[in-house]
Amino acid sequence: MNAPEVLVHRDADALAEAVAARLVTRLVEVAADRGRVHLSLTGGRIGIHVLSALAASPSRDSVDWSLVHVWWGDERYVASADPDRNEKQARDALLDHVDLDPAHVHPMPSLDSGLDVDDAAALYAAELKRASRPEDHAAVPAFDVYLLGMGPEGHVNSIFPQSAAAHETERTVVGVRGCPKPPPTRVTMTFPAIRASHEVWLIESGAEKAEAVHLAVGDAGRLQIPGAGARGRERTLVLTDEAAASKLPPDLPRIASP
């Protein structure tokens, strides 16, 4: 795995717009090169902010959205219409505004599926495996871009410090019970899925994330700071605003952006 590259932007708005622009460029490149794209979305404040910025961007229609497969890194196990659901927020922010093939949108099961959360996780893992190919060398498609936010305590997806999900080394998707943040029941991809990605982008804004960003970029263990275990096969980007980057060592190489 590679060392993360840090790019610092002025504030949350500049960060969201820059990530949206970078994502358009990447999606266009991958579609031209491979004829299809696998993108994993993240929820949370900054994740949805990025999607809204992309929806508003004049360049969004340069992407051939019919070639994009959309996945979710984690999901709150609530009803499909619940406003807390990551899928609903992503559809409202972006997905309902672009010309996606409905068969290429892969939401995680919801509570009203009637499934136990562990069965829901197994069902999503099976869907991921069906989409993988021998050249992916994993039980998931090798995501071209895997977007992640990170909590102040270092969680990514619904992988919280010292949780069972943080210890998972084989299953690509697991059910989560007793999550420290509400709602307590969730479905999440694990490190084996994240680390199969070509590129992982950690997107962070706000001073409350500064310590977690510092630890995730440094030598922290992934059990203590799950963000430290979020690495892509080819590239890992840590995309922050100035507040979230405020505790990074001054000698750490970074690219400052306007």
Helices and strands as residue ranges (DSSP letters): E 5-9, H 12-34, E 37-41, H 44-56, G 60-62, G 65-67, E 68-72, E 74-76, H 86-93, G 95-97, G 102-104, G 111-113, H 117-131, G 134-136, E 145-148, H 164-167, E 173-176, E 186-189, H 191-194, E 199-204, G 207-209, H 210-217, G 226-229, E 235-241, E 254-256
